[in-house]
Amino acid sequence: MSNPIVLSLGELLWDMLPGGKRAGGAPVNFAYHAMKNGAEGWAISAVGEDELGDELVAKADEAGINTVIQRNAWPTSTVEVSLKNGIPEYTIVKGVAWDHILYTRQLIDVVSKADAVCYGTLALRSPETHATITELLKHTKPGAMKFFDINLRGDHYSKELIEELLGYATVFKINDEELLLLRDMFDIRGTSGEDASRWFLDEFNLDYVILTAGSAYSTIISRKGESSTLDTPHVEVVDTVGAGDSFSGTFTARTLLGDSLADAHRKAVNTAAFVCTQAGAWPEYPAEMPDYLAEAGK
């Protein structure tokens, strides 16, 4: 059996961290960690015809991510990242290369082969990339996992956009802070995290809803009635950049490779904990991933 193909759609950028620039972008982070967990990782994005773009393409190639990266006259994206107790705050510039991803036959061909496609809200802030990504989502093969990792940033989202993207999704991932906004947005105030997750599962006919709550816990519920809740292991945090994406990429790869929900969840939690101990979103993996949950007696 060949490795499943996991494809990300959206932003590829430089995270400008206090310690220097590191390659990132939530969808591409997802593809990297899916690749590290047994999938064939692919990314569709755009960078500028500039030195930063050259470096970013080389970095993705060096990391082992297969890419279909368009080059255009807009600047390669950089995001200023400030850290407060290891938690990132992002300043995201508009008018960058990935705001202008063109819809092409090459992109359709790549999407049609994918076993899972990941996307979020940020890359769809511009009309051009919005049109491209939503059209590409119509070309996924039957049964492909469509993973909507909401990743709310700044004011680059709306209820209409979220509803539109949920309409394509089979998996929906949110964190506890995002859920606070969504409770008001969808008028489901007063619900528990699990009840709100089940509301989205039923309302949008999803296969899975994933709720992460930072250093507290994460819960995954499925259409089949299964659920898994795990406490987040406590580790020495360097920064949390890309931790949520690593959770998503790991869960997707392991699910496609046949792991049970509980096993895929456990691996996702351990990967995210490891990423928190490293700088940046694409750390090198150790020969054997630590089992932080076992160390915590979980």
N, C-alpha and C positions, 0 to 999 in steps of 0.2 A: 504493500500500500504506500502510495506517495504521500508526502507531507501535505496537510491541508494548506490551502492558500488563504492567507489573511491579509486584507487590503485596507489601507487607511486613505481617506479622502480629506484634504484640507491643508491646514497650515504647517509649513516647515520653516523654522526660524532659528535665530540665535537668541538664547536666553542670556542676557547681559547680567550675570551674577556679580556680587561683590568681589569674588575671587577670579573673575574673568569670564569670557564668553563660552557657552556650552550649547551644543546642538540640541534642539528640542522642537516643540509643537505637539500638542496633545495627541492628534491622530498618529503622527509618526512615532511618538513614544510608545503608543499602543502596538504598532507594527513591530518595533524593536523587541518588545518583551514577548510578543507572540512568537517571534522568531527564536528567541532564546529558550522558549518552552516547547519547541518541537514543530512549529509551523514554518511555512515559507512566508516571510514577511515582505509585503509590498507597500509602497506609498506613492500616491498621486498628489503632486503639488506643483508650485511654481516658485522660482527664485529669479532674481535680477541678473542682468548681463554685467555683473560686477565681480569684484574680487571676493566679497563675502558670499556671493552665490557659488563661485567656483569652490570655495572652501567647504561650503555646506554640502554640495553634491559629493565632494571627495569624502567628507566625514560620514555621510550616509552609506556610501559604498564601503568604506573601511569598516563600518559597524556591521556589515552583512545584510543591510536592507536593500532589497530590489526596488528600484525607483523608476517612475515615469515622471520626470521633472521638466516642465516647460520653462524656457528662458524668455523673459520679456523685458521691456524697457523700464518697468517699474523697479524700485529698489528692493533688494533682499530684505526680508523682515527682521527687525531686531526688537526685542522686548526688554525693557528695563525691569529687573527683578530685585526688589528689596526684601530682605529677610528679617522677620521679627520672631525671635525664638525659633528659628528654623522654618517658619511658615511664610510662604512667598506672597508678595503683593506685586501685581503686574501693571505696568504702564504700556499699553498696546497702541502702536502708531497705525494710523489709517493710510490708505493709498500705497499698499505694498504689492509685491509680485503675486502673492497667493490670492489677492482680491480679484485677480484677472486670469483665472484658469479657463482655458478655452475648451469647449466641447468638441472632441475629435473622435474619429473612428478608432484611433489607437486606444483611447481611454475606454471606449465601449468594449473593445476586445479584451482588455485587461479585466474590467469589472465583471464581464460575463463568465470568466473562469474562476472567480473567487468563491471560496467556501464561506467566508465571512467578510463583511464590509463594515468598517467603523467610521462614524462621522459625528460631529458635534454642531454647536450653534455658531461658533465664532467665524468660521470660514464662509458662512452664508450671509455675512453682514452686507456684502456687496451684491448688486443685482447680477453681475456677470457670473461670479462663482456660485451664487445661489442657483441660477438657472442650470449651470453645468452639473452640479452635484445632484440636484433633484432629478434631472434627466438621467444621470448615470444610475441612480438608485432604481430606476424602472428597468434597467438591463441586467439586474442580478439574476443568477440562475435559480430555478425552483428549489426551495429548501435552503437557500443560503441564509446564514445568520446575518441580520442587519442590526448592528450594535450602535445604539444612539447613546453616547456618553455626553450628557448635556453640556457640561463644562461652561457654565455661565461666566462671562467675563465682562466687566464694566457695564455698559448699556447696549451691548451688541446682541440683543435678543428681544423677542416680543412673545406674547401669548400665541399669536397667530403662527409665528415661526415654529414654536415648540409643538403646537398641535399638528402642523404640517409634517414635521419630522417624526413625530410619534406615529403618524399614519403609515410611514414606511417601515417602522421598526419591528423587530421581533424581540429585542432586548433593550431595556431602558435602565441606565445607571444614573443615580443622583446621589449627592451627599446631603448630610443633615442640614447644612446651611441653605443649600438650594431648595430643599424641601420646605423650609420656612416660607420662601417666596412662592413656591408652587401651591401651597395650601391656600394662600390668599388668592392667587391667580385663578385657581380652579374651584374656589369656594368649597374646600374640604377642610375648613378650620376645625380644630378640636380633635382631629383624628390622631391616633398613635402612628408611629413610623410604619409599623407593619400594616395597619389598616389603610393608610394612605398608599402604601406600595400595592396592596391588593386592589385598591380602587383603580390605579393606573393599569394594573394587569388586566382587569376586566374591561375597563372603559375602552382600551386601545388594543384588546385582543393580543396581548404579548405572550411570549413564551417564558421570559424571566424578567423580574425587576430586581435590581441590585441597589441596596441602600448602604452607603458607607458613612460612618460617624467618626472619622478621624481617629483619635487615640482611644476611643471608647469601644466600638464594636462595628461589625458589618453583618448584614442579613441579605440572603438571597432567597427569593420565593419563585416557584415555577408554576406554570400552567397545569402541570400534572399533579399538583398538590404537595410536592416536596418543599421543604424549606431547610435552611441552614443558618444558624447564627453563631458567630465566633467573636470572642473578645479580641481586641487588638493587642498584640504583645507589646510590651514596653521595651524600647531599644534606645541606644544613644543616638539622638537625631542630629545629623549634619544639616540636611535640609529635606523638605518634603516634596521638592520639585519632581513631578513625574510619578509620584507614588500611586496616585489613583489610576493613572494610565497603565502602570505596570500591573496593577490588580486586574484591570479589564483585559489586557492582552494575555495575561496568564490564564485567566478563567476561560477566555475564548479558545485559546489553543488547546488547553487540556480537555475542554468539553468536546471539541471537534475530534480529539484523539481518543475519546471514549471513556474518560474518567467520569465517575459518579459526581453528582452535584456536590456532595460533601468533600470528596477528594479534590475536585477542581477549586472549590472555595478555600480549602486549607492551603493549597499551593499558592493561590492568589494572595492570601494574607501573608504568607511567609515571604513571597517576592516583594510585596509592598513594604514590609518591615525592613527587608534588606536594603531596598532603594533609599529608605529614610536614613540609613547609616552611611550613605555615599553622597558625594557631591554631584549634582546634575542628574539628568533623566536617563542617560544611557551608560550606566556603569558596567564595567566588565563583571561577569558572573564568576563566583568562585567555582572550583571543581565540583563542589557539592554545596547546594543551597542549605544554609542553616535552618533547622526546624525550631524556630523561635516559640512556636506554640507548645512543642514538646518540652522545651526548656522551662516554659511557664507552667508546666503540668496540665496543659489543655489537651 
